[in-house]
Amino acid sequence: HHEFPKDYRNGIRPTDYDPTKFLIWLASKVGLASDLFTVTDDEIQKAMIIAAEAHAATLRAAGNRLDWGPGGDSGDVNASAATAAALPILPTSSDPAAVTNRLGHADWLVLDGFVLDVAGFLDRHPGGARVLRGLLGKDATKAFYGSLNYHSVSARTHAATLRVGRAEAAGSGSSAANADGAEE
């Protein structure tokens, strides 16, 4: 209403609670009001996009208080990439036991080239711990993005908070230094 003061409606959708809108509309139908102005849907959509972008900017400004995880999508691509690059390379293919030893448990998997520590998440997984247990110590990327289990943006953002390392490239081998978390 304040964005478009000439529009007689406060709620733009028929289901929006706006008793005045209904009263004015009814008055127009019985001849007590005329020439009611409504803003075009195109203008309303543009205003909604501008409002959503402003809201997103406010949330991103508060992002420094949010845990996006190492390399999580905080909106700052450079910071995310730098943080992700700082994670140790872990020998997931050549020496998975070294990853287990480093974490102190075997509750880890690979997603998008990152090692995720899922120990604290197993029982909170919406599909149940059983789903994740079948993927422990393996690359779960295909299952995560598969047609039956395609995960939401929120799930992908949460997964970033579980990152503890980068998975070694397939066939790259490993060294003792990698198992200790140092990069080659």
Salt bridges, closest charged atoms under 4 A:
ASP7 OD2 - ARG9 NH2 2.73
ASP16 OD1 - ARG13 NH2 3.39
ASP42 OD2 - LYS46 NZ 3.75
GLU43 OE2 - LYS46 NZ 2.75
ASP117 OD1 - HIS105 NE2 3.23
GLU183 OE1 - ARG166 NH2 2.96
